[in-house]
Amino acid sequence: MTTRVLENLRIVDPSQQMDETGSIIIENGKIAAIGQNAANQGTPEGAEVINCKGQIAVPGLVDTRVFIGEPGSEYRETIASAGKAAAKGGITSIVTMPDTNPVIDDVALLQFIQRTARDTTDIHVHPASAMTKGLNGNEMTEFGLMMEAGAACITDGRKTLRNAAVIRRAMTYARDFGALIACETQDEDLAAGGMMNEGLLASWLGFSGIPKEAEIIPLERDVRLAELTGANYHAAKISVPQSSKVIRRAKDKNLNVSAGISINNLTLNEVDIGEYRTFFKLSPPLRSEEERLAMVQALADGTIDVICSSHDPQDVDTKRLPFPHAAEGAIGLETMFSAALRLYHADQISLMRLIEVLSTKPAELYGLDAGSLRVGASADITLFDPEMPWVHYKDEIVSKSKNSAFEDARFTGKVLATIVNGQTIYSDE
Amino acid sequence: MSFPHRHLLGIKGLSEPDIFYLLDKAEEAVKLSLQREKKTSTLRGLTQINLFFEASTRTQASFELAGKRLGADVMNMSVGNSSVKKGETLVDTAMTLNAMHPDMLVVRHSSAGAVALLAQKVGCAVINAGDGAHEHPTQALLDALTIRRMKGKVGRLTVAICGDVLHSRVARSNILLLNALGARVRVIAPRTLLPTGIEQMGAEVYSSMKEGLKDVDVVMMLRLQRERMEGAFVPSVREYFRFFGLDAEKLSYAKDDALVMHPGPMNRGVEIASEIADGPQSVIEQQVEMGVAVRMAVMETLMLASGRN
């Protein structure tokens, strides 16, 4: 029986509304005691004691939208390399997207991800199941079997379902299996040819834009269908205030609807694209500063439930191209937390709320054993110094792909250690 | 006075003095082109590569002639149908060419921003000969030179740009340049052919030729691509010509001595009636002539700026 004691730290745990100074006692990979209480208990005999003065402990972060190259594009990212990147970023659980080659639309493939994760990484990896076979937008996958095998949710990844009848049936069918349907919404036709947010900036750069209506129209459709079917629906990556309003209305009606947002849309805006910087070509596109601020507000007021990294590794073969030909997406596992702390340092969101949307809430929505430091919970813990300055140099990126939207960014607040099941899997130097 | 830029990627970033510097230099080149001996040795020993990822007979010929008149060695590469199809990326093509030590690269590409990307990867001066719907700076400069020679000035004139502004790099570069020199710019087009935010781009917006052309000094017509006029952006050619094609009646609303311009190649009977294109107010041929002069001026200036001539 191994016992570890982390002492002298501030503990912020939204699952028990705890914000106090104390200790965490870990026994056999589980939380045995926590907080002021734990500190008063004294050190158990033979325990390994770690002094964490000046650090904050929070439940390990949960990232519900991670694109990986395995299987199919292992040169961009493997489960192992994503696991290392996640650990560095304080993330202990990830939900992986089914947009791989082959698509994760079958139990055997889902189990391949689970097995590879078990054998090659220390973090918890929860694969999502495709909603339609081969992401073809027509035929449902075996939701029941996929959920039984441990799928975290049902999603068609980057793709928006075009056919409203298909998504209606998927929602209806998924409900009986308690499956969460997670969707990105971008109307293919309205967004066709669009390179970035529609507006003056796009016009000067010579691009057609992606209007916000391309996001809102399918979102409204989906929310109406969620109301009709009673489905558990998660709008995975909203980016404009009108979408927040759709979610707010659904919540006011007590629908089973929730929303997530990519860290990029909370901390960057369209101006970052500058003169055609492809690392900022993202989906949904970076919006205006005004819209970004409105999304931060929607996160703070509870309309948006989850921050995701939308980690999307792309290599030079897909990024070092003229902007219109470059792929969308940026890596984000290593920087999600530090970027999110910008909102805290700007006094736009409390630390408690920030940890809630980065850990407790996503764990709850996706039904994962994570997001809490309650006694008895798995000891998945992120330790960080909220004031430590650091620069995200390209050379220090752990991900196999280097397409970071935060290259050379300056951050305040750094992950110092990441603990999974009581074991330290990452430690800052 | 010197020219503080390494490349010419767009009109954006050029100041009024920068533009006048190029126009004045181009005036000298116009004179040279009227002599029997048109060739100089200004750029002798320097290598110019015309790298065209998108086919263009006129612009490429204009750059080629400009380089040859300055004494440079000119090589034409049409990449549209070779390396790109073999999967070679733009950056790889650029690196390959860079290894041949050119002094100037003249680049046209169908993607906005592609020329800027290439300029970051090579060690020589890069001239944008048109990138997607972004910019076509030498076209705007030759238009300004044409206007200045005909009207004696550019500032305080009213210029109407008519047609497919949405997809036009010529329109963007001209809006920037005309504003920089203090002209008043109008755009006239159906709304489907105008970019979002056009009102904030430095142009007054009209959807009627009659109102938009009233008392203008210059009418600039834009080319409408055939694939865009059959239902996608406008319903039909005949409807477009009826409301937005330049004919004698519509031209009569402009000032009597208004100039008619077109960057070419023209679609006669679509955006412009033949009688107008060939009529007394048309300066379309002068534009072509000024094109060579402006390109000579740009190349000489960039080589001077980089200390290569």
Interface residues (C-beta under 8 A of the other chain):
Chain A: E198 G199 L200 A202 S203 W204 L205 G206 F207 G209 E275 Y276 D317 R320 L321 P322 F323 P324 H325
Chain B: K12 T89 L90 V91 H109 S111 A112 G113 A114 A116 L117 D131 G132 A133 H134 E135 R169 R172 P195 T196 G197 I198 Q200 M201
